[in-house]
Amino acid sequence: MLAQRKMLPAFRSRLLCGLVWSLMHVFAFYNVTRAFSRVSRISQASTVYAAISSLSLSILATAIDAVFDIGSNILLFWLHKKADGLDENKWPVGGARLETIGNIVYGSLMGSVNLVVIVESVQSLITKKNDNLKTFFLPSILAVAAALAAKLVLFVYCFSLRKRSSQVHVLWEDHRNDLFVNGFGILMSCGGSKLRWYLDPMGAIIIALGVIVSWILTIHGQFELLAGKSAPFEFLQLLVYKSSTFSPEIQKVDTVRAYHSGPDYFVEIDIVMDASTPLSKAHDISQALQDKIEVLPNVERAFVHVDYETSHTPEHRKTRLSG
């Protein structure tokens, strides 16, 4: 009893330190997201101003990427609210796939807009009649440079905190990509004004192609989610372990499947129990296992089927016919 009393202050101290550390993480992420939101709005406005005032195709390509970031946030927010408010009678499995569909639609829109930039840039390269440099408009360059400097500050700040939160790590990656795109856009725009006129449309083509390729890869990944791509092997192993060690009444794990149906997984597990197991007991064990699987990260829904042997043919008709 005396030893427990001596350990109590140390336990309280560790608990207090843990709470303070957690609050520091929350406060740091809150500050990062607020700063990210403000700087994003300022940098987007600066980039749009620079694109309109300078008529630079390279800066236009960076401005499109910046402006459509706002569109993506609005679209995803609307889809999230829409998914939460769906009628379960019309949409029994919920609206999780709306986010995936929204990503595909948005990616297609981004690809189309950047394709227009490429067409305009190619047309500029073809129809140019002389080698005159385009007008160097200093305020537009300064506007993009100011946005770039703000992004650089946030990039360094997020870099120092990226291991504390996955959300901050995502923001750090976003700043890193913006630094490359905006910096390259400034260089090619200035090159078109001071060195060779064709550097500006070439820069726009390179930026637009990079955005298109990036979104093609993203759309391909989103289609895989809708098509039912299997979960990683490591996750399947985790499901086998969870199922086989869940209850001594479970003799074998016959089949484990996990596949995407949108961003999260549908899980199907076939377990084997003794033929004399009462129905109520088999139901309670399978239901408890199903509940345990459904609390795992990225699991949308789980189905647990109970059998008494493994020598049977596949239960589903389509599986039997294809076999």
C-alpha positions as CSV (number, residue, x, y, z in Angstrom):
1,M,0.0,0.0,0.0
2,L,2.8,2.3,0.9
3,A,4.6,1.5,-2.4
4,Q,1.4,2.3,-4.3
5,R,1.2,5.7,-2.6
6,K,4.8,6.5,-3.5
7,M,4.1,5.6,-7.1
8,L,1.0,7.8,-7.3
9,P,2.8,11.2,-7.6
10,A,5.0,9.8,-10.3
11,F,2.0,8.4,-12.2
12,R,0.3,11.8,-11.9
13,S,3.4,13.5,-13.2
14,R,3.6,11.3,-16.2
15,L,-0.1,11.7,-16.9
16,L,0.2,15.5,-16.7
17,C,3.2,15.5,-19.0
18,G,1.3,13.4,-21.5
19,L,-1.7,15.8,-21.4
20,V,0.6,18.8,-21.9
21,W,2.4,17.1,-24.8
22,S,-1.0,16.3,-26.4
23,L,-2.2,19.8,-26.0
24,M,1.0,21.1,-27.5
25,H,0.4,18.9,-30.6
26,V,-3.2,20.2,-30.9
27,F,-2.1,23.8,-30.5
28,A,0.7,23.4,-33.0
29,F,-1.6,21.9,-35.6
30,Y,-4.2,24.6,-35.0
31,N,-1.7,27.3,-35.5
32,V,-0.3,25.6,-38.7
33,T,-3.8,25.2,-40.2
34,R,-4.8,28.8,-39.4
35,A,-1.5,30.1,-40.9
36,F,-1.9,27.7,-43.9
37,S,-5.4,29.0,-44.6
38,R,-4.4,32.7,-44.4
39,V,-1.3,32.3,-46.5
40,S,-3.1,30.2,-49.0
41,R,-5.7,33.0,-49.5
42,I,-3.0,35.7,-49.8
43,S,-0.8,33.6,-52.2
44,Q,-3.8,32.7,-54.4
45,A,-4.9,36.3,-54.7
46,S,-1.3,37.4,-55.5
47,T,-0.8,34.7,-58.1
48,V,-4.1,35.5,-59.8
49,Y,-3.2,39.2,-59.9
50,A,0.2,38.3,-61.3
51,A,-1.3,36.1,-64.0
52,I,-3.8,38.8,-65.1
53,S,-1.4,41.7,-65.0
54,S,1.6,40.1,-66.7
55,L,-0.3,37.9,-69.2
56,S,2.4,35.3,-68.6
57,L,1.4,31.8,-69.5
58,S,3.8,30.2,-66.9
59,I,2.3,32.3,-64.1
60,L,-1.2,31.5,-65.5
61,A,-0.5,27.8,-65.1
62,T,0.6,28.3,-61.5
63,A,-2.5,30.5,-60.9
64,I,-4.9,27.8,-62.1
65,D,-3.3,25.3,-59.7
66,A,-3.7,27.8,-56.8
67,V,-7.3,28.8,-57.7
68,F,-8.5,25.3,-58.1
69,D,-7.3,24.4,-54.7
70,I,-10.2,26.5,-53.4
71,G,-12.5,24.6,-55.7
72,S,-11.3,21.3,-54.4
73,N,-11.9,22.3,-50.8
74,I,-15.4,23.5,-51.6
75,L,-16.2,20.4,-53.6
76,L,-14.9,18.0,-50.9
77,F,-16.7,19.9,-48.1
78,W,-20.0,19.8,-50.1
79,L,-19.6,16.1,-50.8
80,H,-18.8,15.4,-47.1
81,K,-22.0,17.2,-46.1
82,K,-24.0,15.4,-48.9
83,A,-22.7,12.0,-47.8
84,D,-23.7,12.6,-44.2
85,G,-27.3,13.6,-45.3
86,L,-28.0,10.7,-47.7
87,D,-31.3,8.8,-47.2
88,E,-30.3,5.3,-46.0
89,N,-33.3,3.8,-47.7
90,K,-32.0,4.9,-51.1
91,W,-28.3,4.6,-50.3
92,P,-28.0,1.6,-47.9
93,V,-24.2,1.6,-47.8
94,G,-23.9,5.3,-47.2
95,G,-22.1,8.0,-49.2
96,A,-18.4,7.1,-48.7
97,R,-17.9,6.6,-52.4
98,L,-19.1,10.2,-53.1
99,E,-15.6,11.4,-52.1
100,T,-13.9,9.1,-54.5
101,I,-16.3,10.1,-57.3
102,G,-15.7,13.8,-56.4
103,N,-11.9,13.2,-56.7
104,I,-12.4,11.7,-60.2
105,V,-14.6,14.6,-61.4
106,Y,-12.3,17.2,-59.9
107,G,-9.2,15.6,-61.4
108,S,-10.9,15.4,-64.8
109,L,-11.7,19.1,-64.6
110,M,-8.1,20.0,-63.6
111,G,-6.8,18.0,-66.5
112,S,-9.2,19.7,-69.0
113,V,-8.3,23.2,-67.8
114,N,-4.5,22.5,-68.0
115,L,-5.1,21.0,-71.4
116,V,-6.4,24.4,-72.5
117,V,-3.2,26.0,-71.1
118,I,-1.2,23.6,-73.2
119,V,-3.2,24.4,-76.3
120,E,-2.8,28.2,-75.7
121,S,0.9,27.8,-75.1
122,V,1.5,25.7,-78.3
123,Q,-0.6,28.2,-80.3
124,S,1.7,31.0,-78.9
125,L,4.8,29.1,-80.0
126,I,3.4,28.5,-83.5
127,T,1.9,31.9,-84.2
128,K,4.8,34.0,-82.9
129,K,6.1,36.1,-85.8
130,N,9.2,37.6,-84.2
131,D,11.8,37.1,-81.5
132,N,10.7,40.1,-79.4
133,L,10.8,39.5,-75.7
134,K,7.6,39.9,-73.8
135,T,7.2,42.9,-71.5
136,F,8.7,42.4,-68.1
137,F,6.1,43.4,-65.5
138,L,7.8,43.7,-62.1
139,P,4.8,44.0,-59.8
140,S,3.5,40.6,-61.0
141,I,6.8,39.0,-60.3
142,L,7.0,40.6,-56.9
143,A,3.5,39.4,-56.1
144,V,4.3,35.8,-56.9
145,A,7.7,36.1,-55.1
146,A,5.9,37.3,-52.0
147,A,3.6,34.4,-52.1
148,L,6.6,32.1,-52.6
149,A,8.4,33.6,-49.6
150,A,5.3,33.1,-47.4
151,K,5.1,29.5,-48.6
152,L,8.7,29.0,-47.8
153,V,8.3,30.2,-44.2
154,L,5.4,27.8,-43.7
155,F,7.3,25.0,-45.4
156,V,10.2,25.4,-42.9
157,Y,7.7,25.6,-40.0
158,C,5.8,22.5,-41.1
159,F,9.1,20.7,-41.7
160,S,9.9,21.0,-38.0
161,L,6.5,19.6,-36.9
162,R,5.9,17.1,-39.7
163,K,6.6,14.0,-37.5
164,R,4.1,15.1,-34.8
165,S,1.0,14.9,-36.9
166,S,0.0,13.3,-40.2
167,Q,-2.1,16.4,-41.1
168,V,1.0,18.6,-40.7
169,H,3.0,16.2,-42.8
170,V,0.4,16.6,-45.6
171,L,0.6,20.4,-45.3
172,W,4.4,20.2,-45.5
173,E,4.1,18.1,-48.7
174,D,1.6,20.7,-50.2
175,H,4.0,23.6,-49.4
176,R,6.9,21.6,-50.9
177,N,5.0,21.1,-54.2
178,D,3.8,24.7,-54.3
179,L,7.4,25.9,-53.9
180,F,8.5,23.9,-56.9
181,V,5.6,24.9,-59.1
182,N,5.6,28.6,-58.2
183,G,9.4,28.9,-58.3
184,F,9.6,27.2,-61.7
185,G,6.8,29.5,-63.0
186,I,8.7,32.6,-61.9
187,L,11.9,31.4,-63.5
188,M,10.3,30.7,-66.8
189,S,8.3,33.9,-66.8
190,C,11.4,36.0,-66.2
191,G,13.2,33.9,-68.8
192,G,10.6,34.8,-71.3
193,S,11.1,38.5,-70.5
194,K,14.9,38.6,-70.3
195,L,16.3,35.7,-72.3
196,R,14.1,34.0,-74.9
197,W,10.4,34.7,-75.5
198,Y,9.6,31.0,-75.9
199,L,10.7,30.1,-72.4
200,D,7.4,31.4,-71.0
201,P,5.0,29.2,-73.0
202,M,7.4,26.3,-72.6
203,G,7.3,26.7,-68.9
204,A,3.5,26.7,-69.0
205,I,3.5,23.5,-71.0
206,I,5.8,21.8,-68.5
207,I,3.8,22.9,-65.5
208,A,0.4,21.9,-67.1
209,L,1.8,18.5,-68.2
210,G,3.1,17.9,-64.7
211,V,-0.4,18.7,-63.2
212,I,-2.1,16.5,-65.9
213,V,0.2,13.5,-65.2
214,S,-0.2,13.9,-61.5
215,W,-4.0,13.9,-61.8
216,I,-4.0,11.0,-64.2
217,L,-2.2,8.9,-61.6
218,T,-4.6,10.1,-58.9
219,I,-7.7,9.3,-61.1
220,H,-6.3,5.8,-61.8
221,G,-5.9,5.2,-58.1
222,Q,-9.5,6.4,-57.4
223,F,-10.8,4.1,-60.2
224,E,-9.0,1.2,-58.5
225,L,-10.8,2.0,-55.3
226,L,-14.2,2.0,-57.0
227,A,-13.4,-1.2,-58.9
228,G,-12.7,-3.2,-55.7
229,K,-9.0,-3.4,-55.4
230,S,-7.8,-5.8,-52.7
231,A,-6.4,-4.6,-49.4
232,P,-2.6,-4.9,-48.8
233,F,-1.3,-8.4,-47.8
234,E,-0.2,-7.0,-44.4
235,F,-3.8,-6.0,-43.7
236,L,-5.1,-9.4,-44.7
237,Q,-2.6,-11.0,-42.3
238,L,-3.9,-8.7,-39.5
239,L,-7.4,-9.9,-40.2
240,V,-6.4,-13.6,-40.1
241,Y,-4.6,-13.0,-36.8
242,K,-7.5,-11.1,-35.3
243,S,-10.0,-13.8,-36.3
244,S,-7.9,-16.9,-35.4
245,T,-7.1,-15.5,-31.9
246,F,-10.5,-14.0,-31.1
247,S,-12.1,-17.0,-29.4
248,P,-11.1,-20.6,-28.6
249,E,-14.5,-21.7,-30.2
250,I,-13.1,-20.7,-33.6
251,Q,-11.4,-23.8,-34.9
252,K,-10.2,-22.4,-38.3
253,V,-10.3,-19.3,-40.5
254,D,-11.5,-20.5,-43.9
255,T,-11.5,-17.4,-46.0
256,V,-10.5,-13.7,-45.5
257,R,-11.2,-11.1,-48.1
258,A,-10.8,-7.3,-47.8
259,Y,-11.4,-5.0,-50.8
260,H,-12.0,-1.4,-51.5
261,S,-15.5,0.0,-52.0
262,G,-14.5,3.6,-52.1
263,P,-11.8,4.9,-49.8
264,D,-12.4,2.2,-47.1
265,Y,-12.5,-1.6,-47.0
266,F,-15.3,-4.2,-47.1
267,V,-14.2,-7.3,-45.2
268,E,-15.5,-10.8,-45.6
269,I,-14.4,-13.5,-43.1
270,D,-15.4,-17.2,-43.1
271,I,-14.7,-19.0,-39.8
272,V,-15.2,-22.6,-38.8
273,M,-16.8,-23.7,-35.5
274,D,-17.8,-27.1,-34.1
275,A,-21.0,-28.5,-35.7
276,S,-22.5,-28.9,-32.2
277,T,-22.1,-25.2,-31.3
278,P,-25.5,-23.7,-30.3
279,L,-26.8,-21.2,-32.8
280,S,-27.0,-18.5,-30.2
281,K,-23.4,-18.9,-29.2
282,A,-22.2,-19.0,-32.8
283,H,-24.1,-15.8,-33.5
284,D,-22.7,-14.0,-30.5
285,I,-19.1,-14.9,-31.3
286,S,-19.4,-14.0,-35.0
287,Q,-21.2,-10.7,-34.1
288,A,-18.5,-9.8,-31.6
289,L,-15.8,-10.6,-34.1
290,Q,-17.6,-8.5,-36.7
291,D,-17.8,-5.6,-34.3
292,K,-14.1,-5.9,-33.5
293,I,-13.1,-5.9,-37.2
294,E,-15.3,-2.9,-37.9
295,V,-13.5,-0.7,-35.4
296,L,-10.2,-1.2,-37.3
297,P,-8.9,1.8,-39.3
298,N,-10.3,2.1,-42.8
299,V,-12.9,-0.7,-42.4
300,E,-16.3,0.5,-43.5
301,R,-18.2,-2.8,-43.1
302,A,-17.4,-6.4,-42.1
303,F,-19.3,-9.6,-42.7
304,V,-18.5,-12.8,-40.7
305,H,-19.9,-16.1,-42.0
306,V,-19.9,-19.2,-39.8
307,D,-19.5,-22.8,-41.1
308,Y,-18.7,-26.2,-39.6
309,E,-16.3,-27.6,-42.2
310,T,-14.0,-26.4,-45.0
311,S,-14.5,-29.1,-47.7
312,H,-17.6,-27.5,-49.2
313,T,-17.8,-25.8,-52.6
314,P,-17.8,-22.0,-52.7
315,E,-21.1,-20.6,-51.4
316,H,-21.6,-17.9,-53.9
317,R,-23.0,-18.9,-57.3
318,K,-20.8,-16.7,-59.4
319,T,-17.7,-18.1,-57.7
320,R,-18.9,-21.6,-58.4
321,L,-19.6,-20.9,-62.1
322,S,-16.2,-19.1,-62.6
323,G,-14.4,-21.9,-60.9
